[in-house]
Amino acid sequence: MKIAKGNTRRVFIFKNIVIKVARIYLYKALRNQIRSIFFYSKILKEIGRKEYFRNKREIKAERIKDKQQYEKDRLEKEKATQMRIPIIKRYEMHGSMALCLFGGIMANYQEWRFYRKTKNIFVMPTYFSFFGLFNIQKRGKKIDFWDRVGAWHYIHNNIENHQQPFCDGHTLANIENFCLDNGHLKIVDYGSRSLGPFLEINGEKLYYNFKIPD
């Protein structure tokens, strides 16, 4: 058995399966929350209650503007990629308490739910999920014929729209997130919700167009 570590999950690799266990950063989540409380308490003490809440209203107004701009950018991105772009959830935000506690759980749940719903031919099957705490997935063969950007080049050249891979460039540019299954290229990490629409549109083409390089 081998063990691989990701940001939100730890993967136990066996002969025919892998078990993906969600990583829950309880200490980090509590530490960040305590620091946040301490920080705002310090600001409140320094500038006073009236000024504090005035600043808070201004920050809230700025956040509303940022949210409106985000929605505008998201719709423009949907138009450019010609696919649906999910709205970011709290557990997907870098540094958030929700990510520390639920990032791995939700990634596991997304993989199980996506495979169960679509049976997408380009993804490695997820056989079982225990409430997202751990998943059981089929194991594939490690890729040894591409450099670190080989998968990205293949994907970029075999999709409907060249802007689509940027829905999750972090995942699609990492060769470790792909494997061979009976000679076919497949993706093993599809826990990001943004990959769902991409795989539904491009999965079959990426599966059938692949040939092992000579």
Phi, psi and omega in degrees: 000138175242159180233130175241144182244129172248181181294323184241352181218152173248132186247123176261118190258118178250188186296311185243350181223164169234148177244119181260115182254128180295136175266122182247115183265073184296314181298316180296320180296315179293320180298314180296322180293318179295318177299321180294316179297317180297318181297311182291329176294321179294316178298316180300319181291322185285320187253350179090159186296316184297312180293324180300312183286333174294316177296323180296321177295321179294319179296320179297319179295320178294322179294324177296318177296318179297321179295319179295320179292320177300317181294321178296315179295322180296318180293323177294322179293322177299319180294319182290320183271344182061040175205164183286136177246112182296148175288136182295134176264165181300322183286358176256357183274127182300131176084357182281154176298322180297322178296317180301321186269323191238358183304310181292321179298314182289328176295317177297315181297320179298317180297313181297315182294317182295315181293318181298323183282319190252334189050040184304130188288342183270353181255148174289133184299135170260111186283325190203147174221131177262083179054029179081351180291322171209148179242152171245121184232150176296143178267141176247184180264135182295141180281132181230014185245000178240153169278189189292345179248007182299318180297320179298317180296318180297312181298315182299331183266001185223043181227172183287326187214126187292348176273347186296322181299339181286358173299329175203070182298331180300316181283314188285346179264000183256114183298335180292345181271007180233161179205177172253137177230103184055041177085359180254141176284134177216159178259138183256338180246102178228040181279353178276131180296332181292340179281339183305301179301323180297314182290326178296324181280319192250352187306310183296318180296317179294328179287310187280335181279347187283136171225135179297126181300147179290000000 
